[in-house]
Amino acid sequence: MKTEMLNLMLQTELKSFGLNPTDWSLQKLDGFEYLIHHKEEQGFTFFGKLKREKERLRWKFLQLVSI
């Protein structure tokens, strides 16, 4: 799956955690790990890990890193 397409899908799925996808940017770390930064308040950050579910990558969890 293309990186841009994957990022768009993951960003859209932030809704399932109560987050507005347009307010957040994704930073890939290693493997299935990401940092999710608020676009206006860079100190507001989550750590997220992906899981593969039926040939599709989805968020396994998000963990608050800092506010």
N, C-alpha and C positions, 0 to 999 in steps of 0.2 A: 504494500500500500504506500502510495506517495506520502512523503512527510507532510506536505501542506494539507492534504486531504485528512490525514490522521489528526493533525493538530486542530483542524476545524471541527472534526467529529468530537475530539476530546474536550475542546473548549465548549461546544454546544452541550455536552453531557454534564458540565458544571451545574446546569440547572437542577439536576437531580440532588445536588447538595445545597440547594437554596442560593446559589451564587448567580449573579447576572453575567453571562459569558462575555459580554462586550466590555466588562470592567476588568478583565483579567488577561494576562499574557502567560504563555507557557515557556519554560526553559528546560530542555531535555538534559538530564544528567547522565545516567549510565543505564543501559538496558531498558528496563520498564519503569524507570524512576524519573520524576519531573519536579521542578519547583514551579509553583503557580503564584505569580506576583500581581498585586493590584496595580493597575496602570497609573493611578494618581497618588497612591500612598505606597511607595516601594517597600516600606517596612512591614506591610501587611502581606504575609507570605504563608503558603501552605506547601507541604511536601505531599506528593501523590505517587502512588504505585499502581501500575496497570496489571490486568490479568487477561488471559486469552479465554474468550467464551464463544464457542461455536464459530471458529474462524474469524472472530472479531476481537479487537482490543477494547477493553472498557476499564474504567477506574475500579480498582480493588478497594482503595481507601484514600482519603485525604486526611492529613494531620496538620493542625495549626503549628507553624514554626514560630511566627512572631506577629505582633500587632503593632 
